[in-house]
């Protein structure tokens, strides 16, 4: 399972400037589609952020993996996050996650190429 969420925002000069702090390369100045990718260990439980409905919890001792779903732009996406195995959420819970911002990855949907460092 991959944590990827699509974005159909037009990559104009202004949106390229907005992403400059996330990437050392300039984004294309044409319409492009990007996928946001975050590894399970780079999502942390939070008071607000990405709202996830827990579908399943895999308890593995010190760690637990939360499998859930979220909504973005009218689409449903699967999410997987690694959490503390001593206090995992339960199936049916709704929890929030915040990404470690220096571990967010952007991918060009057409080429699969990573567009940020």
C-alpha positions as CSV (number, residue, x, y, z in Angstrom):
1,X,0.0,0.0,0.0
2,X,1.3,3.5,-0.9
3,X,0.2,6.7,0.8
4,X,-0.4,8.8,-2.3
5,X,-3.0,11.5,-2.8
6,X,-3.5,13.1,-6.2
7,X,-3.7,16.8,-6.9
8,X,-5.1,18.3,-10.0
9,X,-3.9,21.9,-9.3
10,X,-2.5,23.8,-12.3
11,X,1.3,24.2,-11.8
12,X,1.4,27.8,-12.7
13,X,4.3,30.2,-11.9
14,X,2.5,31.2,-8.7
15,X,2.0,27.6,-7.5
16,X,5.6,26.8,-8.4
17,X,6.7,29.6,-6.1
18,X,4.5,28.2,-3.4
19,X,6.2,24.8,-3.6
20,X,9.7,26.3,-3.8
21,X,10.4,25.6,-0.1
22,X,9.7,21.9,-0.8
23,X,11.8,21.4,-3.8
24,X,15.1,22.6,-5.2
25,X,13.8,22.0,-8.8
26,X,11.3,24.2,-10.5
27,X,7.9,22.6,-11.2
28,X,6.7,22.6,-14.8
29,X,4.8,25.7,-15.9
30,X,2.1,23.7,-17.7
31,X,-0.9,21.9,-16.3
32,X,0.3,18.8,-14.5
33,X,-0.9,16.3,-12.0
34,X,1.0,15.5,-8.9
35,X,0.8,12.7,-6.3
36,X,1.7,13.4,-2.7
37,X,3.5,10.5,-1.0
38,X,4.3,10.0,2.7
39,X,5.8,6.9,4.2
40,X,3.9,5.3,7.1
41,X,6.5,6.2,9.6
42,X,6.3,9.8,8.6
43,X,2.7,10.3,9.6
44,X,2.2,11.2,13.3
45,X,-1.0,11.2,15.3
46,X,-2.2,14.7,15.8
47,X,-5.1,16.8,17.2
48,X,-5.9,18.0,13.6
49,X,-4.7,17.3,10.1
50,X,-5.5,14.4,7.8
51,X,-8.7,12.8,9.0
52,X,-8.5,9.0,8.8
53,X,-11.3,6.4,9.5
54,X,-9.6,3.3,10.9
55,X,-10.4,0.2,8.9
56,X,-7.9,-2.2,10.5
57,X,-5.0,-2.2,13.0
58,X,-2.1,-4.6,12.7
59,X,-0.4,-4.9,16.1
60,X,3.3,-6.0,15.9
61,X,4.6,-5.5,19.5
62,X,6.3,-2.1,19.8
63,X,4.7,-0.9,16.5
64,X,1.2,-1.1,15.1
65,X,0.2,-0.3,11.5
66,X,-3.1,1.6,11.1
67,X,-4.9,1.0,7.8
68,X,-7.6,3.5,7.0
69,X,-9.3,5.7,4.5
70,X,-9.6,9.4,4.0
71,X,-11.4,11.8,1.6
72,X,-9.7,14.4,-0.6
73,X,-11.3,16.3,-3.5
74,X,-14.3,14.0,-3.5
75,X,-12.1,10.9,-3.8
76,X,-11.5,8.2,-1.2
77,X,-7.8,7.2,-0.6
78,X,-6.3,4.5,1.5
79,X,-3.8,5.5,4.3
80,X,-1.3,3.5,6.2
81,X,0.5,4.8,9.3
82,X,2.9,3.4,11.8
83,X,1.9,4.2,15.4
84,X,3.0,3.2,19.0
85,X,2.0,-0.4,19.5
86,X,1.3,0.2,23.2
87,X,-1.6,2.6,22.4
88,X,-3.0,1.8,19.0
89,X,-6.4,3.1,17.9
90,X,-9.2,0.6,17.3
91,X,-11.1,-0.3,14.2
92,X,-13.9,2.2,13.7
93,X,-12.0,5.1,15.4
94,X,-11.5,8.4,13.5
95,X,-8.1,9.8,14.1
96,X,-6.0,12.6,12.7
97,X,-2.4,12.5,11.3
98,X,0.1,15.2,10.5
99,X,3.0,14.5,8.2
100,X,6.6,15.3,9.0
101,X,6.8,18.1,6.5
102,X,10.5,17.4,5.6
103,X,9.4,13.9,4.6
104,X,6.7,14.8,2.0
105,X,7.3,13.5,-1.5
106,X,5.8,14.9,-4.7
107,X,5.6,12.7,-7.8
108,X,4.6,13.6,-11.4
109,X,1.6,11.3,-12.1
110,X,2.4,11.0,-15.8
111,X,6.1,10.1,-15.5
112,X,6.3,8.7,-11.9
113,X,9.3,11.0,-11.4
114,X,9.8,12.5,-8.0
115,X,9.7,16.3,-8.3
116,X,11.1,17.3,-4.9
117,X,14.3,16.4,-3.1
